[in-house]
Amino acid sequence: MITESNIYEKGVLISLHMGGYAGRKKMDKEQLKDQPTEIVRGVHDLFDKDFKELLQRIWGFDSEVRSTIKNKAVPFPVDGIYFLKMENLGEAITFLDEQKIKRTELIKEAVAAYDGAIKQFKEKYPAFYKAAQGKYITKDDFESRFHFGYQLMRIAPPDKNNMISPEIYKQEISKFKENVEAMKKDVLATIAQTLLETTKRLKEQCSDGKPNQRTLNNLNKFLSQVDEVYSEFIDREDIKSVITNIRASVLGIDANALREGDDFKREFKNAISKVADEIKALPDIPLKRSIEF
């Protein structure tokens, strides 16, 4: 079990650094002259849809990379920083190094098309180009906007010998404990929220006669994530019991079999409903958003 006493032995913090180029310009007063500028704000793209698609591929790539790391880690109470267990660290680093190479190829493609994209925009939208021509950066500057990296940091409690005073040391130790507790609470909220949303979806699918295999697969995938990422942050037996029950409810369940057997579907729906009630009854777990059952 991860605690404030051993967390620095169990894993490290990782911070992802990704930068790009939006390719947009804020519209000036002349362009907005027919609009109430005190309430209306506007931007326009500096490129047409073909080049924007190249940029969007990079943005989408970055989003998928962040999502993959988030699924391997636990959010730390500082924006953009995540806690990686030691056993998941090697896999995460290998993944990031591989993605950096793939991303470089996407950037090369965009850089190669950059000058032509400006020319094409000028020809298609001369008025917008005229208003924005001072906003175009050089090709080298454009390429330099795209950076990708990560930083690993060890997490450890404050060192008493390096504190200015015992009072400050006491305050920092308290903050450190609060951060660890915040991580645990976030894990519990994530688990409860995901399980509630998935059980609700399965109940609805059983009600309308269309159980979906993808929903079942996603639930099993999340249960694997609980084992690999979240398990050592769970220090409550009631949560562990719910996870065990839902795992037993969906073990070996096939959507086709549910659709073809009314009795089987009814039995499965009752089991899922029972587990959902157990999750809703868990005390002291604030959900991230409300769910209507």
C-alpha positions as CSV (number, residue, x, y, z in Angstrom):
1,M,0.0,0.0,0.0
2,I,1.3,3.4,-0.9
3,T,1.6,5.9,2.0
4,E,3.4,9.2,2.6
5,S,6.2,7.1,4.2
6,N,7.0,4.9,1.2
7,I,5.7,6.8,-1.9
8,Y,9.1,8.0,-2.9
9,E,10.2,4.3,-3.0
10,K,7.2,3.2,-5.0
11,G,7.5,5.5,-8.0
12,V,8.4,8.8,-9.6
13,L,6.7,11.9,-10.9
14,I,6.6,12.6,-14.6
15,S,5.9,15.9,-16.3
16,L,5.1,16.0,-20.0
17,H,6.2,18.9,-22.1
18,M,4.6,19.3,-25.5
19,G,4.4,22.5,-27.6
20,G,2.9,23.3,-31.0
21,Y,1.6,26.1,-33.2
22,A,-2.1,27.1,-33.3
23,G,-1.9,28.9,-36.7
24,R,-4.6,31.5,-35.7
25,K,-4.8,35.3,-35.5
26,K,-7.0,37.4,-33.4
27,M,-9.4,39.5,-35.6
28,D,-8.8,43.2,-35.4
29,K,-11.4,45.9,-34.9
30,E,-11.8,46.6,-38.6
31,Q,-12.7,42.9,-39.1
32,L,-15.2,43.1,-36.3
33,K,-16.6,46.5,-37.1
34,D,-20.2,45.2,-37.5
35,Q,-20.1,43.4,-34.2
36,P,-20.4,44.6,-30.6
37,T,-16.7,44.2,-29.7
38,E,-17.4,44.6,-26.0
39,I,-18.9,41.1,-26.1
40,V,-17.7,39.5,-29.3
41,R,-14.2,38.2,-29.7
42,G,-13.0,36.5,-32.9
43,V,-10.0,34.7,-34.4
44,H,-9.4,33.3,-37.9
45,D,-7.0,30.6,-39.1
46,L,-3.8,31.5,-41.0
47,F,-4.1,28.4,-43.2
48,D,-6.8,26.6,-45.2
49,K,-8.2,23.3,-44.2
50,D,-5.5,21.1,-45.9
51,F,-2.7,22.5,-43.8
52,K,-4.9,22.7,-40.7
53,E,-5.4,19.0,-41.0
54,L,-1.6,18.5,-40.7
55,L,-1.6,20.6,-37.6
56,Q,-4.6,18.8,-36.2
57,R,-2.9,15.5,-36.7
58,I,-0.1,16.7,-34.4
59,W,-2.5,18.0,-31.8
60,G,-4.4,14.7,-31.9
61,F,-1.2,12.8,-31.6
62,D,-0.2,14.8,-28.5
63,S,-3.6,14.3,-27.0
64,E,-3.3,10.5,-27.5
65,V,0.1,10.4,-25.9
66,R,-1.1,12.4,-22.9
67,S,-4.1,10.1,-22.5
68,T,-1.9,7.0,-22.7
69,I,0.4,8.3,-19.9
70,K,-2.6,9.3,-17.8
71,N,-3.9,5.8,-18.1
72,K,-0.6,4.4,-16.8
73,A,-0.4,6.9,-13.9
74,V,-2.1,8.7,-11.1
75,P,-2.6,12.5,-11.2
76,F,-0.4,14.4,-8.8
77,P,-2.0,17.5,-7.2
78,V,-0.1,19.7,-9.5
79,D,-1.3,20.4,-13.1
80,G,0.4,18.4,-15.8
81,I,2.3,16.1,-13.4
82,Y,1.6,12.4,-12.8
83,F,2.8,9.7,-10.5
84,L,4.2,6.5,-12.2
85,K,4.7,3.3,-10.2
86,M,8.2,1.9,-10.7
87,E,7.0,-1.2,-12.4
88,N,5.2,1.0,-15.1
89,L,8.1,3.4,-15.6
90,G,10.1,1.5,-18.1
91,E,7.1,0.8,-20.3
92,A,6.1,4.5,-20.2
93,I,9.6,5.8,-21.1
94,T,9.8,3.3,-24.0
95,F,6.4,4.5,-25.2
96,L,7.3,8.2,-25.0
97,D,10.7,7.7,-26.8
98,E,8.9,5.8,-29.6
99,Q,6.2,8.4,-29.9
100,K,8.8,11.2,-30.1
101,I,10.2,9.6,-33.3
102,K,6.7,9.3,-34.8
103,R,5.9,12.8,-33.9
104,T,9.0,14.1,-35.6
105,E,7.8,12.7,-38.9
106,L,4.5,14.5,-38.6
107,I,6.3,17.7,-37.9
108,K,8.6,17.2,-40.9
109,E,5.5,16.8,-43.1
110,A,4.0,20.1,-41.8
111,V,7.3,22.0,-42.2
112,A,7.7,20.8,-45.8
113,A,4.2,22.1,-46.6
114,Y,4.5,25.4,-44.6
115,D,5.6,27.9,-47.3
116,G,3.2,26.4,-49.8
117,A,0.3,26.6,-47.3
118,I,0.9,30.4,-46.8
119,K,0.9,30.9,-50.6
120,Q,-2.3,28.9,-51.0
121,F,-4.0,30.8,-48.2
122,K,-3.0,34.1,-49.8
123,E,-4.6,33.0,-53.1
124,K,-7.8,31.7,-51.6
125,Y,-8.4,34.3,-48.9
126,P,-6.6,37.5,-50.0
127,A,-8.4,39.8,-47.6
128,F,-7.7,37.6,-44.6
129,Y,-4.1,37.1,-45.7
130,K,-3.6,40.9,-46.0
131,A,-4.9,41.4,-42.4
132,A,-2.6,38.6,-41.1
133,Q,0.5,38.8,-43.2
134,G,2.6,40.2,-40.4
135,K,1.7,37.2,-38.2
136,Y,3.4,34.6,-40.3
137,I,6.6,33.3,-38.7
138,T,9.5,31.9,-40.6
139,K,9.7,28.2,-41.4
140,D,12.5,27.7,-38.8
141,D,10.5,29.4,-36.2
142,F,7.5,27.3,-37.1
143,E,9.5,24.1,-36.7
144,S,10.9,25.3,-33.4
145,R,7.4,25.7,-31.9
146,F,7.0,22.0,-31.8
147,H,8.8,20.5,-28.8
148,F,8.2,17.2,-27.0
149,G,9.8,15.9,-23.8
150,Y,9.3,14.7,-20.3
151,Q,11.0,15.1,-17.0
152,L,11.2,12.6,-14.2
153,M,11.2,13.8,-10.6
154,R,11.5,11.8,-7.3
155,I,8.8,12.5,-4.8
156,A,10.0,12.6,-1.2
157,P,8.9,14.3,2.1
158,P,10.7,17.5,3.1
159,D,14.2,17.1,4.7
160,K,14.1,18.3,8.2
161,N,17.8,19.3,8.1
162,N,17.1,21.6,5.2
163,M,14.2,23.5,6.7
164,I,14.5,27.1,7.9
165,S,12.6,26.3,11.0
166,P,10.7,23.5,12.7
167,E,7.4,25.3,12.0
168,I,8.1,25.4,8.3
169,Y,9.1,21.7,8.3
170,K,5.9,20.8,10.1
171,Q,3.9,22.8,7.5
172,E,5.6,21.2,4.6
173,I,5.2,17.7,6.0
174,S,1.5,18.4,6.4
175,K,1.3,19.6,2.8
176,F,3.1,16.4,1.7
177,K,0.6,14.2,3.5
178,E,-2.2,16.2,2.0
179,N,-0.9,15.6,-1.5
180,V,-0.7,11.9,-0.9
181,E,-4.2,11.8,0.5
182,A,-5.5,13.9,-2.5
183,M,-4.0,11.3,-4.9
184,K,-5.8,8.5,-3.0
185,K,-9.1,10.4,-3.0
186,D,-8.7,11.1,-6.8
187,V,-8.1,7.4,-7.4
188,L,-11.3,6.4,-5.5
189,A,-13.3,9.1,-7.2
190,T,-12.1,7.9,-10.6
191,I,-12.9,4.3,-9.9
192,A,-16.3,5.0,-8.5
193,Q,-17.2,7.4,-11.4
194,T,-16.0,5.0,-14.1
195,L,-17.8,2.0,-12.6
196,L,-21.0,3.9,-12.1
197,E,-21.0,5.2,-15.6
198,T,-20.3,1.8,-17.1
199,T,-22.8,-0.1,-15.0
200,K,-25.4,2.5,-15.9
201,R,-24.6,2.1,-19.6
202,L,-24.8,-1.7,-19.3
203,K,-28.2,-1.5,-17.5
204,E,-29.5,0.7,-20.3
205,Q,-28.2,-1.6,-23.0
206,C,-29.9,-4.6,-21.3
207,S,-33.1,-2.6,-21.1
208,D,-33.2,-1.8,-24.8
209,G,-32.0,-5.3,-25.8
210,K,-28.7,-4.2,-27.2
211,P,-25.8,-5.1,-24.9
212,N,-22.6,-3.9,-26.4
213,Q,-19.4,-5.9,-26.4
214,R,-17.3,-2.7,-26.6
215,T,-18.8,-1.6,-23.3
216,L,-17.9,-4.9,-21.7
217,N,-14.4,-4.8,-23.1
218,N,-13.8,-1.2,-21.9
219,L,-15.0,-2.3,-18.4
220,N,-12.6,-5.2,-18.3
221,K,-9.8,-2.9,-19.6
222,F,-10.5,-0.5,-16.8
223,L,-10.4,-3.3,-14.2
224,S,-7.0,-4.2,-15.5
225,Q,-6.0,-0.6,-15.2
226,V,-7.2,-0.7,-11.5
227,D,-4.8,-3.7,-11.0
228,E,-1.8,-2.2,-12.8
229,V,-2.1,1.5,-11.8
230,Y,-4.5,2.2,-8.9
231,S,-4.4,-0.9,-6.7
232,E,-1.8,0.3,-4.2
233,F,-3.7,3.6,-3.6
234,I,-6.9,1.7,-2.5
235,D,-6.9,1.5,1.3
236,R,-10.6,0.8,1.8
237,E,-12.0,-2.7,2.0
238,D,-15.5,-1.6,0.8
239,I,-14.0,-0.3,-2.5
240,K,-12.0,-3.5,-2.9
241,S,-15.2,-5.5,-2.3
242,V,-17.1,-3.6,-5.0
243,I,-14.3,-4.1,-7.5
244,T,-14.3,-7.9,-6.7
245,N,-18.0,-8.1,-7.2
246,I,-18.1,-6.2,-10.5
247,R,-15.2,-8.3,-11.8
248,A,-17.2,-11.4,-11.0
249,S,-20.3,-10.0,-12.6
250,V,-18.7,-9.4,-16.0
251,L,-16.2,-12.3,-16.0
252,G,-16.6,-14.2,-19.3
253,I,-19.8,-12.3,-20.3
254,D,-20.4,-12.1,-24.0
255,A,-22.7,-9.5,-25.5
256,N,-24.0,-11.9,-28.2
257,A,-25.0,-14.3,-25.5
258,L,-26.8,-11.6,-23.6
259,R,-28.7,-10.5,-26.7
260,E,-29.8,-14.0,-27.5
261,G,-30.9,-15.1,-24.0
262,D,-33.6,-13.1,-22.1
263,D,-33.2,-14.9,-18.9
264,F,-29.4,-14.6,-19.0
265,K,-29.7,-10.9,-19.8
266,R,-32.2,-10.3,-16.9
267,E,-29.8,-12.1,-14.5
268,F,-26.9,-10.1,-15.7
269,K,-28.8,-6.8,-15.4
270,N,-29.8,-7.7,-11.9
271,A,-26.2,-8.4,-11.0
272,I,-25.0,-5.2,-12.5
273,S,-27.8,-3.2,-10.7
274,K,-26.8,-4.7,-7.4
275,V,-23.2,-3.7,-7.9
276,A,-24.2,-0.2,-9.0
277,D,-26.2,0.1,-5.7
278,E,-23.1,-0.9,-3.8
279,I,-21.1,1.8,-5.5
280,K,-23.7,4.5,-4.9
281,A,-23.8,3.5,-1.2
282,L,-20.0,4.0,-0.8
283,P,-19.5,6.8,1.8
284,D,-17.2,9.8,1.4
285,I,-16.4,9.5,-2.3
286,P,-17.3,12.7,-4.1
287,L,-18.1,12.0,-7.7
288,K,-16.6,14.2,-10.4
289,R,-20.0,14.7,-12.1
290,S,-23.5,13.7,-11.3
291,I,-25.1,10.5,-12.8
292,E,-28.8,10.0,-13.1
293,F,-30.0,6.4,-12.6
